[in-house]
Amino acid sequence: MTEDNHFKFSNWVLLAPLLAVLSIWTVFWVEVNFGLNFNDFGIYPRKLSGLIGVLFSPFIHGSLEHLYNNTIPLAVLTGFLVYFYRHAALRTLVLGVLVSGLLTWCIARPSYHIGASGLIYVLASFIFFKGVFAKHFRLVALSLIVVFVYGSMIWYIFPVKENISWEGHLSGFATGLFLALTTKIRLPVEKKYDWEKEGYNEDDDPFLRHFDEDGNFIETKGEEEGHQQINVTYHYKKEKKE
């Protein structure tokens, strides 16, 4: 598979981020318009009833500010995932939600943990580490972009601020690293020219033999000998006398 076929734009590059953002905003709209509070459907650590939050907590947000802060990173990172890792995107999203949610349920403080930030940390961690491990120049460049744009997120895997689920962030970060180590991806085959291959010899290159040491074009003996003279003989028919 060539690079052009591998990194190919598809409708899902737009649809996946749109669906992710639409889902969390729809849930918040329902809460506001119908006077509901879905916080009880978040992750409550070490209680069986709290396990329901593993599935539902990414869709629930406590305030408009909380929702807005998660919207743009979720859209951007989901788009990156689908475009650059489309064959592993669905697996990463599903396992990212489940594993990070279960880990949060195991280690977090006794409180309801809600929000898509855990999944955001999964995506940022996966995209960064997978690009480094893959060592493909485009994926490494993507890793650097993620660090440049979202590198400050690393501080929030520690308890530096009250009223945030740093345990959820830490769980997401660890899950992304785990998935980067265990997920196999298809890397595009880079086209190599003859001069990039090992054992390349300039003297054997038919094109370079047209130039001397100073870069002047010359004709090779092979070409001179290859020119053959073509003789054309015309035969005229004599006219018959009546």
trRosetta pair geometry for C-beta under 8 A, 3 or more apart (Angstrom, degrees):
i j d omega theta_ij theta_ji phi_ij phi_ji
1 5 5.2 -120 -166 86 85 121
1 6 5.2 102 138 -65 116 95
1 186 6.4 40 42 155 146 124
1 188 5.5 -96 108 -122 88 68
1 189 6.2 131 63 6 48 92
2 5 5.0 89 58 13 78 100
2 6 6.9 -145 97 -9 37 93
2 188 5.9 26 158 -168 23 111
2 189 6.2 -57 -94 62 45 84
2 191 6.8 15 -132 -46 104 102
3 6 5.6 -59 -140 38 32 111
3 7 6.0 -7 176 18 73 105
3 138 7.6 133 -149 -15 119 145
3 188 4.2 120 -87 130 54 156
3 189 7.9 -123 -39 64 68 42
3 190 6.7 39 -45 -101 115 61
3 191 7.8 -95 3 -5 104 90
4 7 7.3 -64 -129 56 18 78
4 8 7.1 59 155 -78 51 92
5 8 5.9 -20 -166 -45 31 127
5 188 7.3 151 63 -121 77 113
6 186 6.9 -149 -127 112 113 101
6 187 7.6 19 -143 -179 160 28
6 188 3.6 -122 0 -71 152 112
7 83 6.9 39 -154 162 78 85
7 84 6.7 -2 -114 -110 96 60
7 138 6.7 -74 -64 144 152 164
7 188 7.0 -66 -13 -33 86 144
9 13 5.8 -72 -151 14 70 151
9 83 7.0 -10 -106 -128 60 103
10 13 5.7 125 61 -12 61 94
10 82 7.8 -112 62 152 103 107
10 86 7.1 76 27 -122 133 152
11 14 6.2 -64 -170 44 49 100
11 15 5.5 38 143 -18 83 118
12 15 5.1 -60 -123 49 41 107
12 16 5.2 45 175 -28 78 105
12 82 5.3 -140 125 -176 98 136
12 86 7.1 107 83 -136 133 112
12 89 7.9 140 140 84 132 161
13 16 7.0 -31 -124 27 14 106
13 17 7.8 3 162 1 44 106
13 79 5.7 62 -176 -151 75 80
13 82 5.1 -178 -102 102 55 117
13 83 4.8 55 -118 -74 118 92
14 17 6.8 -69 -159 43 30 100
14 18 6.1 26 154 -19 67 119
14 79 7.5 29 -88 -114 36 106
15 18 5.5 -65 -146 42 30 113
15 19 6.0 29 160 -21 70 107
16 19 6.0 -54 -144 35 27 108
16 20 6.4 28 157 -19 62 107
16 78 5.3 -152 127 156 103 112
16 79 7.0 162 76 -85 103 50
16 81 7.8 -111 125 76 149 100
16 82 4.7 153 33 -57 154 151
16 89 7.2 -49 -126 162 164 140
17 20 5.6 -55 -147 36 33 113
17 21 6.2 26 159 -13 68 108
17 74 7.3 143 -144 125 80 71
17 75 4.0 78 -173 -152 117 68
17 76 7.4 75 -124 -43 140 19
17 78 4.4 154 -88 82 75 117
17 79 4.6 -14 -43 -53 135 90
17 82 7.7 -124 -31 12 84 133
18 21 6.1 -59 -146 41 28 105
18 22 5.9 27 157 -19 65 113
18 75 7.7 56 -66 -129 38 103
19 22 5.7 -56 -138 40 28 112
19 23 6.2 34 160 -27 63 105
20 23 6.1 -56 -153 28 25 111
20 24 7.1 10 158 -8 60 104
20 74 5.4 -151 136 153 127 112
20 75 6.7 180 77 -88 115 57
20 78 5.1 -175 4 -59 157 169
20 116 7.9 111 175 -147 102 151
21 24 6.4 -63 -153 39 32 100
21 25 6.2 21 157 -10 68 114
21 71 5.6 66 -132 -154 103 87
21 74 6.3 150 -78 95 75 117
21 75 5.1 11 -55 -75 125 106
22 25 6.0 -64 -143 45 29 106
22 26 5.9 34 159 -27 67 110
23 26 5.9 -54 -145 32 25 112
23 27 6.7 24 158 -17 60 105
23 59 5.8 -80 143 -120 100 106
24 27 5.9 -51 -150 34 33 111
24 28 6.6 31 153 -15 64 107
24 58 7.4 -86 -88 142 109 72
24 59 5.5 -152 -103 -143 66 55
24 61 6.5 62 -179 -20 107 120
24 67 6.4 170 142 -144 111 94
24 70 6.9 -100 156 101 166 122
24 71 7.1 -156 80 -95 131 77
24 74 7.3 63 3 78 148 172
24 116 5.8 -57 -91 -34 147 136
25 28 5.7 -55 -147 40 35 111
25 29 6.1 40 153 -24 67 105
25 67 6.9 107 -96 -180 66 129
25 71 7.4 47 -60 -107 105 119
26 29 5.6 -53 -146 35 31 113
26 30 6.5 33 154 -21 64 103
27 30 5.8 -52 -151 33 31 112
27 31 6.6 33 151 -19 63 104
27 38 6.8 -64 177 28 108 160
27 59 4.6 113 -24 158 163 101
27 60 6.3 -98 141 -87 140 53
27 61 7.7 118 93 14 111 84
28 31 5.6 -53 -152 34 35 114
28 32 6.4 28 155 -15 68 107
28 61 5.6 -19 -84 51 117 107
28 64 7.5 118 177 -97 141 61
28 67 5.3 14 -76 -96 162 151
29 32 6.0 -58 -145 39 31 106
29 33 5.9 14 164 -7 68 116
30 33 6.3 -63 -134 45 23 100
30 34 5.8 -15 178 17 63 118
30 36 6.5 -20 132 43 83 131
31 34 7.0 -79 -134 53 13 84
31 35 7.9 -38 174 153 49 3
31 36 4.8 -105 -127 75 58 85
31 37 6.4 77 -152 -93 110 35
31 38 5.9 -98 -88 -2 118 100
32 35 7.9 15 179 -68 21 36
37 40 7.3 78 115 -4 88 91
38 41 4.8 -35 177 28 86 118
38 42 7.8 113 130 -38 74 78
38 56 7.4 -120 167 157 119 125
38 60 4.8 -134 101 -117 113 121
38 114 7.9 126 104 -127 87 143
39 42 5.6 -24 -172 -9 54 118
39 60 6.5 157 -94 164 43 136
39 62 6.8 50 -93 -99 114 87
39 112 5.1 93 166 118 90 156
39 114 6.0 -94 -130 -35 68 148
40 112 6.7 -86 -102 -106 30 147
41 52 6.0 -81 -151 118 71 113
41 53 6.0 147 151 -93 48 73
41 56 4.4 -53 152 108 113 146
41 57 7.1 -167 121 -71 73 58
41 60 6.1 156 78 -52 100 151
41 114 8.0 73 82 -103 69 112
42 50 7.8 -18 104 -151 59 83
42 53 4.4 38 156 -128 29 131
42 56 7.3 -112 -86 95 33 94
42 57 4.6 77 -139 -109 64 99
42 60 5.8 -119 -75 76 88 143
42 112 3.8 97 67 180 128 93
42 113 5.4 176 164 65 116 37
42 114 3.9 -82 -102 -66 127 88
43 50 5.7 64 -174 170 46 97
43 51 7.8 26 -131 -113 75 23
43 53 3.4 -158 -64 105 47 133
43 54 6.2 79 -96 -62 105 53
43 57 4.9 -28 -21 -54 88 153
43 101 6.0 -165 -84 -160 135 83
43 104 5.3 57 121 109 163 119
43 105 5.3 -116 -168 -78 115 81
43 108 6.9 84 116 38 118 153
43 112 7.0 134 63 -158 43 52
43 113 4.3 -29 62 58 101 101
43 114 7.6 176 17 -68 74 49
43 168 7.5 144 47 -91 140 112
44 47 5.0 -20 108 45 106 121
44 49 6.7 -1 56 92 127 83
44 50 2.9 -124 62 -106 76 121
44 53 6.4 125 -5 -5 61 141
44 105 7.9 35 78 -128 32 84
44 110 7.2 31 -170 -156 82 61
44 111 7.3 -136 -125 107 72 16
44 112 5.6 -31 -78 -93 86 64
44 113 7.6 168 -77 12 35 79
45 50 6.2 -79 -10 127 13 159
45 104 7.1 -116 -85 141 97 64
45 105 5.3 162 -118 -161 60 43
45 106 7.0 -108 -148 10 100 4
45 107 7.3 -107 -130 63 137 24
45 108 4.4 -165 -60 68 133 88
45 109 6.9 147 17 82 142 18
45 110 6.0 -109 56 -92 103 48
45 111 7.8 24 9 36 102 50
45 113 7.5 57 -40 -6 90 122
46 50 7.2 24 49 49 31 142
46 105 6.9 151 -42 166 44 75
46 106 7.3 84 -68 -125 82 34
46 110 7.6 -58 45 -92 107 85
47 50 4.1 89 66 -3 92 110
47 51 7.7 -141 96 -21 57 73
48 51 5.9 -32 -167 -1 43 116
49 52 6.7 -28 176 2 50 109
50 53 5.7 -30 -179 13 64 118
50 105 6.2 154 117 -133 110 103
50 112 7.9 -149 -130 -109 102 67
51 54 5.6 -18 -175 -5 60 115
51 105 6.3 42 -100 -128 65 156
52 55 6.5 -59 -176 39 50 101
52 56 6.1 3 146 14 81 120
53 56 5.8 -78 -127 60 40 87
53 57 4.1 50 180 -48 87 111
53 101 6.9 -173 112 -160 73 113
53 105 7.4 152 70 -83 106 104
53 112 7.2 -170 -99 -153 151 79
53 113 6.8 110 151 65 146 77
53 114 7.3 -99 -153 -88 117 69
54 57 6.9 5 -82 11 10 111
54 97 7.3 109 165 149 72 81
54 98 6.3 48 166 -132 116 51
54 101 3.4 121 -140 137 74 137
54 102 5.9 32 -119 -59 134 64
54 104 8.0 166 -102 56 75 106
54 105 6.4 -37 -70 -38 103 132
55 97 7.3 62 -119 149 43 123
55 101 7.4 95 -39 -177 35 174
56 59 5.9 -67 -169 39 59 108
56 60 6.3 44 145 -21 86 116
57 60 5.8 -70 -144 37 39 108
57 101 6.5 152 40 -122 125 110
57 113 6.2 21 -152 103 147 72
57 114 4.9 -140 -154 -120 84 53
57 115 6.9 -21 162 30 87 39
57 118 7.5 34 111 22 119 136
58 97 6.0 -69 -23 -127 145 107
58 101 7.9 -82 -35 -75 98 116
58 115 7.1 -14 -131 120 39 27
58 116 4.5 64 -165 -103 80 69
58 118 6.7 -105 -90 56 90 101
58 119 5.1 44 -124 -19 131 130
59 116 7.4 61 -73 -66 27 98
60 114 4.2 -73 96 -158 105 122
60 115 6.9 -73 86 -53 64 39
61 66 4.5 175 -174 107 102 111
61 67 4.1 133 104 -73 162 81
61 70 6.8 -149 -99 28 132 137
61 114 6.5 -177 -92 133 28 112
61 115 5.5 75 -104 -103 74 75
61 116 7.5 -36 -70 -1 105 87
62 66 5.0 70 51 8 78 163
62 114 6.2 126 -44 75 89 128
62 115 7.3 -43 -4 -62 88 104
63 66 4.5 103 53 4 76 103
63 67 7.0 -139 97 -3 42 87
64 67 5.5 -53 -147 38 34 113
64 68 6.1 33 155 -20 67 107
65 68 5.8 -53 -142 37 30 109
65 69 6.2 31 158 -21 64 107
66 69 6.1 -57 -149 33 25 111
66 70 6.8 10 157 -7 60 111
66 115 6.1 -99 173 -105 114 120
67 70 6.2 -72 -155 42 28 102
67 71 6.3 41 152 -45 67 104
68 71 5.6 -42 -145 9 34 119
68 72 7.9 21 172 -10 61 94
69 73 7.8 1 154 9 57 114
69 117 7.9 -1 112 -81 105 110
70 73 6.4 -72 -154 51 41 102
70 74 5.5 40 158 -26 77 119
70 115 6.1 -170 -64 -172 153 95
70 116 4.5 123 174 61 139 104
70 117 5.7 -103 -102 -64 113 72
70 120 6.3 -136 -145 -40 85 141
71 74 6.0 -70 -153 37 21 110
71 75 6.4 14 160 -15 63 111
72 75 5.9 -57 -146 37 30 109
72 76 6.1 23 162 -14 67 110
73 76 5.9 -59 -139 42 30 106
73 77 5.8 17 169 -9 69 115
73 120 4.9 50 120 -146 123 129
73 124 7.5 -27 -175 -57 117 117
73 150 6.4 97 -126 -104 117 130
74 77 6.5 -61 -136 44 21 100
74 78 6.0 21 164 -18 60 115
74 116 5.4 8 -85 131 137 142
74 119 7.1 46 -118 96 100 111
74 120 5.7 -81 -77 -85 71 100
74 123 7.8 122 -128 22 50 154
75 78 6.1 -61 -145 38 22 109
75 79 6.4 23 157 -19 60 110
76 79 5.8 -60 -155 36 28 112
76 80 6.5 29 151 -18 64 105
76 149 7.7 -103 135 134 154 154
77 80 5.4 -47 -146 35 37 115
77 81 6.3 41 153 -23 65 103
77 120 6.3 125 34 -144 153 69
77 123 3.9 102 150 129 130 137
77 124 5.9 -69 -116 -63 143 68
77 127 6.6 -139 -151 -12 92 145
77 146 7.6 72 -109 -120 96 109
77 150 7.8 12 -70 -30 118 162
78 81 5.6 -52 -148 34 32 114
78 82 6.4 25 157 -15 66 106
78 93 7.7 48 -126 -95 95 121
78 123 6.7 -65 -67 -122 54 156
79 82 6.1 -58 -144 38 29 104
79 83 6.1 20 162 -14 65 113
80 83 6.1 -66 -144 41 24 105
80 84 5.9 -13 175 13 66 117
80 123 7.6 117 66 172 110 111
80 127 5.7 28 123 -121 130 150
80 142 6.4 142 -161 -164 118 122
80 146 7.4 123 171 -76 172 108
81 84 7.0 -73 -133 51 16 86
81 85 5.4 -50 -165 53 58 107
81 89 5.0 121 140 -124 97 93
81 92 6.3 -140 -162 83 130 143
81 93 7.4 121 132 -58 154 95
81 123 5.8 -84 -52 -142 130 105
81 126 7.4 40 -108 92 111 126
81 127 6.4 -103 -80 -74 77 111
82 85 7.5 -58 -89 64 10 64
82 86 5.5 45 -176 -102 54 78
82 89 4.8 56 -99 -121 59 158
83 86 6.8 3 -129 -56 8 98
84 127 7.5 84 70 -135 136 100
84 138 7.4 -165 -130 128 113 109
84 139 6.4 135 -179 -103 129 83
84 142 5.9 15 -88 -79 168 170
85 88 4.7 -51 167 56 104 100
85 89 5.6 140 102 -65 82 75
85 92 6.9 42 118 -10 135 149
85 127 7.6 -140 -6 -104 133 77
85 130 6.9 22 -83 122 143 158
85 185 5.9 -68 -134 -121 93 133
86 89 5.3 -24 -138 -14 34 123
87 185 6.6 137 69 -141 111 70
87 186 5.7 48 29 15 158 109
88 91 5.4 -66 -163 51 61 113
88 92 5.4 64 141 -30 87 109
88 183 5.1 89 -154 175 141 129
88 184 7.7 -179 -85 77 127 42
88 185 5.3 -68 -18 -95 137 91
89 92 5.9 -62 -148 36 25 110
89 93 6.4 21 159 -17 64 108
90 93 5.9 -56 -147 36 30 109
90 94 6.2 22 160 -13 67 109
91 94 6.2 -59 -143 41 27 104
91 95 5.9 11 166 -2 66 115
91 183 6.8 152 105 -123 127 117
92 95 6.4 -60 -134 49 22 99
92 96 5.5 32 161 -31 61 116
92 122 7.4 158 168 147 88 111
92 123 7.6 96 143 -102 121 68
92 126 5.8 111 -156 -175 129 168
92 179 5.6 108 -126 167 83 148
92 183 6.6 5 -78 -93 95 162
93 96 5.6 -56 -140 34 21 116
93 97 6.6 19 161 -17 59 104
93 119 7.6 31 -146 -156 70 117
94 97 6.2 -58 -155 33 27 106
94 98 6.4 13 156 -8 64 113
95 98 5.7 -62 -141 46 34 106
95 99 5.4 20 169 -10 74 115
95 175 7.6 -177 133 -179 83 111
95 179 6.1 143 100 -99 126 122
96 99 6.6 -55 -127 43 19 99
96 100 5.8 8 174 -5 58 118
96 119 5.8 90 129 -134 117 74
96 122 3.6 114 -160 162 117 155
96 123 7.0 47 -155 -54 164 66
96 126 7.1 -72 -91 -34 125 141
96 172 7.3 44 -175 -141 95 80
96 175 5.7 123 -137 132 61 128
96 176 6.9 35 -123 -79 108 70
96 179 6.5 -37 -77 -35 84 158
97 100 6.6 -65 -138 44 15 100
97 101 5.9 15 163 -19 58 119
97 118 8.0 97 -125 104 51 111
97 119 5.9 -1 -86 -93 76 110
97 122 7.7 -103 -54 7 42 167
98 101 5.9 -65 -147 38 21 111
98 102 6.3 16 160 -15 62 109
99 102 5.9 -56 -145 38 29 108
99 103 6.2 27 156 -17 64 108
99 171 8.0 -174 126 169 69 96
99 175 4.6 146 102 -130 113 119
99 178 7.0 -124 150 76 154 141
99 179 7.7 168 45 -54 152 105
100 103 5.7 -55 -145 39 31 111
100 104 6.3 36 153 -21 65 105
100 118 4.7 157 140 165 132 111
100 119 6.9 176 59 -79 151 50
100 121 7.4 145 -136 76 147 103
100 122 5.4 -103 -41 -66 145 119
100 168 7.2 68 160 -163 105 67
100 171 4.5 121 -159 130 72 99
100 172 4.5 40 -140 -89 143 59
100 174 7.8 145 -109 63 80 81
100 175 4.1 -92 -68 -5 87 156
101 104 5.7 -53 -149 35 30 112
101 105 6.4 34 151 -22 64 105
101 118 6.9 108 -73 124 62 155
101 171 7.6 135 -51 135 14 143
102 105 5.4 -51 -149 33 34 116
102 106 6.6 33 152 -20 64 104
103 106 5.6 -55 -152 34 35 112
103 107 6.3 -7 165 9 69 112
103 171 3.8 164 95 -141 114 110
103 174 6.6 -151 171 74 167 125
103 175 6.5 -158 11 -58 144 106
104 107 6.7 -78 -135 50 25 84
104 108 4.9 22 -179 -33 70 127
104 113 5.6 -134 165 94 131 159
104 118 6.3 -52 -51 -114 142 147
104 165 7.1 27 -146 168 125 128
104 167 5.6 116 -136 126 76 98
104 168 4.7 25 -111 -98 134 68
104 171 4.4 -108 -58 6 77 165
105 108 6.9 -27 -94 22 14 109
107 167 5.4 -170 102 -157 95 117
107 170 7.6 -80 97 87 143 124
107 171 6.9 172 45 -72 121 108
108 111 7.3 -102 146 49 110 82
108 113 5.5 -49 -178 -44 166 145
108 165 6.6 -9 -134 -156 129 102
108 167 3.8 159 -102 101 81 155
108 168 6.8 26 -92 -49 132 73
108 171 7.8 -49 -54 -30 102 134
109 167 6.7 179 -1 -14 75 143
111 165 8.0 -154 88 -96 115 97
113 118 7.8 68 149 -45 116 132
113 165 4.4 95 -140 -115 103 149
113 167 7.0 -84 -106 73 149 107
113 168 5.2 166 179 -56 129 125
114 165 7.8 154 37 -21 38 143
115 118 7.0 121 92 -4 80 84
115 165 6.9 174 42 26 121 125
115 168 7.2 112 66 116 101 161
116 119 5.1 -49 -170 42 74 113
116 120 6.0 83 130 -29 82 98
117 120 5.1 -50 -146 34 40 119
117 121 6.4 41 155 -19 68 100
117 164 7.9 -42 78 -166 169 101
117 165 7.1 150 70 60 125 101
117 168 6.3 87 86 113 97 121
117 169 6.1 -37 137 -82 111 86
117 172 7.2 -141 129 -4 61 159
118 121 5.9 -55 -155 35 31 109
118 122 6.7 37 145 -22 63 102
118 165 7.3 -37 -59 101 100 127
118 168 4.1 -85 -76 173 107 99
118 169 6.7 -119 -98 -75 58 35
118 171 6.1 -10 -144 78 111 104
118 172 4.1 -180 -169 -58 57 120
119 122 5.2 -46 -152 29 39 118
119 123 6.5 37 152 -17 68 102
119 172 6.5 -116 -53 -125 12 127
120 123 5.8 -55 -151 37 32 109
120 124 6.3 28 155 -15 66 108
120 153 7.8 -131 127 -142 110 153
120 172 6.9 32 64 166 52 158
121 124 5.8 -52 -138 40 33 109
121 125 5.9 31 162 -17 65 111
121 153 6.8 -168 -101 154 84 131
121 157 7.2 123 -141 -81 143 103
121 168 7.7 145 22 132 138 70
121 169 5.0 143 -60 -152 155 61
121 170 7.9 -34 155 -31 161 10
121 171 7.8 100 86 74 136 55
121 172 3.0 101 77 104 110 125
121 173 4.7 -63 170 -54 116 68
121 175 7.9 90 106 46 94 98
121 176 6.5 -134 137 -16 64 131
122 125 6.1 -65 -149 41 22 107
122 126 6.0 19 159 -18 63 113
122 172 4.4 -94 -42 -162 71 86
122 173 7.7 -116 -76 -63 39 23
122 175 5.0 -32 -111 90 98 113
122 176 4.5 167 -156 -65 42 93
122 179 7.3 49 -169 16 95 141
123 126 5.9 -56 -139 38 26 109
123 127 6.1 21 165 -15 64 110
123 176 6.8 -90 2 -106 11 126
124 127 6.2 -58 -143 39 24 106
124 128 6.2 22 160 -17 61 112
124 146 5.7 160 -150 -175 76 120
124 150 5.2 -109 -127 111 134 145
124 153 6.3 35 112 67 172 154
124 173 7.7 -34 78 -104 100 74
124 176 6.7 -33 70 -125 53 172
125 128 6.0 -61 -147 38 26 109
125 129 6.1 6 167 -3 66 113
125 172 6.8 160 4 136 130 73
125 173 4.7 147 -71 -145 141 52
125 174 7.7 -46 -178 -10 169 13
125 175 7.3 113 72 72 143 60
125 176 2.5 121 82 87 110 140
125 177 5.4 -69 167 -41 121 69
125 180 7.0 -123 136 -22 78 127
126 129 6.5 -67 -140 46 22 96
126 130 5.6 17 168 -17 64 119
126 176 3.9 -114 -39 -156 70 88
126 177 7.7 -128 -81 -51 51 26
126 179 5.1 -23 -107 83 114 117
126 180 5.1 -180 -139 -60 57 93
126 183 7.7 28 -153 23 113 144
127 130 6.2 -55 -131 40 21 108
127 131 6.4 23 164 -20 58 110
127 142 6.3 -95 174 136 105 112
127 143 6.7 -178 136 -95 73 63
127 146 5.3 150 102 -68 118 157
127 176 7.8 -43 9 -167 58 124
128 131 6.3 -69 -160 33 22 108
128 132 6.7 14 153 -13 62 109
128 143 4.7 98 -142 -144 52 88
128 146 5.0 -129 -73 90 89 139
128 147 6.3 99 -122 -57 120 86
128 176 7.7 55 38 142 93 130
128 180 7.9 -54 74 -87 60 156
129 132 5.6 -56 -150 38 37 111
129 133 6.1 31 156 -16 71 108
129 143 7.7 136 -32 -124 16 123
129 176 6.8 137 20 134 121 90
129 177 5.4 102 -26 -118 168 64
129 180 3.7 95 96 127 113 172
129 181 7.5 -37 140 -45 133 72
130 133 5.8 -56 -141 41 32 108
130 134 5.9 31 159 -22 67 110
130 139 6.8 -86 117 -179 82 128
130 143 7.8 -168 65 -79 58 111
130 179 8.0 -39 -62 111 116 82
130 180 4.2 -133 -61 -134 76 96
130 183 7.1 -29 -107 70 125 116
130 185 6.9 76 -173 -12 123 145
131 134 5.9 -54 -139 36 27 109
131 136 7.5 -96 -149 55 65 80
131 139 3.8 -164 -127 152 80 83
131 140 5.1 157 161 -85 101 33
131 141 7.7 -123 -168 41 137 38
131 142 5.2 -158 -95 70 146 94
131 143 3.3 -158 78 -43 138 112
131 146 7.9 159 13 16 144 127
132 135 7.5 20 170 -66 33 60
132 140 6.6 88 -92 -114 44 80
132 143 5.5 128 -44 -137 78 169
133 180 6.1 145 7 161 139 101
133 181 7.3 179 -88 -96 162 51
134 139 4.7 4 72 86 136 156
134 140 7.6 -144 74 -50 90 76
134 185 6.7 -36 -97 64 126 129
134 187 6.1 161 -165 -90 110 121
135 139 7.9 21 45 71 13 114
135 140 6.7 24 -138 -56 30 120
136 139 4.4 64 68 19 98 110
136 140 6.6 -176 79 -13 43 87
136 187 5.5 -173 -64 -144 137 116
136 188 7.5 99 -146 40 145 82
137 140 5.7 -54 -142 38 30 111
137 141 6.3 34 156 -22 63 105
138 141 5.6 -53 -151 34 32 114
138 142 6.6 35 149 -20 64 103
139 142 5.4 -46 -149 33 37 115
139 143 6.6 45 149 -23 63 99
140 143 5.4 -47 -152 30 36 116
140 144 6.7 37 149 -18 64 101
141 144 5.7 -53 -153 35 35 112
141 145 6.6 39 148 -22 65 102
142 145 5.5 -50 -150 32 36 114
142 146 6.5 38 152 -20 66 102
143 146 5.7 -53 -151 34 32 112
143 147 6.5 32 151 -17 65 104
144 147 5.6 -52 -148 36 35 112
144 148 6.2 35 153 -21 66 106
145 148 5.7 -55 -147 36 31 112
145 149 6.1 13 161 -6 67 112
146 149 6.3 -63 -139 45 25 98
146 150 5.6 -38 -176 41 65 108
146 151 7.7 115 127 -59 57 70
147 150 7.4 -76 -113 62 13 66
147 151 4.5 44 -176 -77 59 109
148 151 6.4 25 -76 -17 9 117
150 153 4.9 -2 170 -7 87 123
151 154 6.3 -22 177 -8 56 111
152 155 6.3 -28 179 10 63 110
153 156 5.8 -61 -168 33 56 109
153 157 7.9 63 142 -29 74 89
153 169 7.5 -155 172 -157 94 123
154 157 6.3 -43 -170 11 46 111
154 173 7.8 95 -124 -116 64 145
155 158 6.3 -64 -177 37 51 104
155 160 5.7 -27 159 17 97 158
156 160 6.7 -99 -102 43 50 111
156 161 6.9 -29 -119 26 90 117
156 164 6.4 -59 -161 129 111 148
156 166 6.0 -140 171 -113 62 85
156 169 5.1 -112 120 -155 89 173
157 166 6.1 115 -166 -171 22 87
157 169 4.7 -138 -95 119 61 106
157 170 4.3 112 -164 -83 91 71
157 173 5.1 -23 -98 1 141 151
158 166 6.0 -54 100 -167 12 141
158 170 7.8 92 -63 -72 39 113
159 166 5.0 -152 -82 37 55 158
160 166 7.3 125 18 -93 67 142
161 164 5.2 36 92 17 104 124
161 166 7.6 140 50 -59 74 113
164 169 7.5 20 147 -22 108 128
165 168 3.7 37 124 10 120 116
165 169 6.6 149 103 -14 70 81
166 169 5.3 -50 -150 38 42 116
166 170 6.1 45 150 -21 70 103
167 170 5.7 -51 -144 38 31 111
167 171 6.2 34 153 -21 63 107
168 171 5.6 -52 -144 36 30 113
168 172 6.3 32 155 -19 63 105
169 172 5.8 -55 -149 36 30 111
169 173 6.3 30 154 -19 65 106
170 173 5.7 -53 -146 36 31 112
170 174 6.3 27 157 -14 65 108
171 174 6.0 -57 -145 40 28 107
171 175 6.1 30 155 -21 64 110
172 175 5.6 -55 -143 37 29 112
172 176 6.3 33 157 -21 64 104
173 176 5.9 -54 -151 33 28 112
173 177 6.7 27 152 -15 62 105
174 177 5.7 -55 -152 37 34 112
174 178 6.3 36 150 -21 66 106
175 178 5.5 -53 -147 36 33 114
175 179 6.3 29 156 -16 67 106
176 179 5.9 -55 -145 39 29 108
176 180 6.3 34 154 -23 63 106
177 180 5.6 -54 -148 34 31 114
177 181 6.6 28 154 -17 63 106
178 181 5.9 -61 -154 36 30 109
178 182 6.2 -1 160 2 67 117
179 182 6.1 -70 -135 50 30 95
179 183 5.2 24 172 -23 73 120
180 183 6.6 -44 -113 33 19 104
192 196 4.5 -128 -163 84 90 126
192 197 5.8 105 141 -65 126 83
193 196 5.0 94 55 3 71 104
193 197 7.7 -130 98 -16 41 87
194 197 5.9 -52 -157 18 38 115
194 200 6.0 128 150 -121 72 115
194 205 7.0 148 110 -107 136 104
195 200 5.3 116 -133 -176 38 160
195 205 7.5 18 -76 -91 94 144
196 200 7.4 98 40 -39 16 148
197 200 5.4 120 70 -56 75 103
200 205 7.9 29 -178 -58 94 112
201 204 4.4 63 85 9 106 109
201 205 7.4 -169 97 -24 57 82
202 205 5.5 -46 -157 13 43 119
202 208 5.2 -76 -173 105 86 164
203 208 7.9 -91 -91 92 19 121
203 209 7.6 67 -162 -82 45 95
205 208 4.1 53 88 18 119 109
205 209 6.7 -180 90 -22 63 83
206 209 5.8 -50 -152 24 33 119
206 210 8.0 44 151 -28 56 93
207 210 6.2 -48 -177 12 42 113
208 211 6.1 -65 -165 39 53 102
209 220 5.4 24 139 -75 113 135
210 217 5.7 -13 153 -146 95 77
210 218 6.4 173 -176 57 45 59
210 219 7.5 2 -136 -99 76 32
210 220 6.8 -81 -89 -29 55 100
211 215 5.5 -16 -172 -145 124 36
211 216 6.5 144 -151 68 71 32
211 217 6.0 -42 -94 -96 70 45
211 218 6.7 133 -115 17 18 86
212 215 7.2 -52 67 16 65 16
212 216 5.0 -5 35 55 107 89
212 218 5.4 72 -41 -17 95 131
219 223 5.1 -109 -172 73 93 131
219 224 6.0 100 134 -53 120 92
220 223 5.0 99 61 4 77 98
220 224 7.3 -143 101 -3 43 87
221 224 5.5 -55 -148 38 39 111
221 225 6.0 32 157 -13 72 107
222 225 6.0 -57 -145 42 27 105
222 226 6.0 34 152 -31 62 111
223 226 5.3 -54 -146 30 31 118
223 227 7.1 38 155 -29 62 92
224 227 6.3 -48 -164 16 33 108
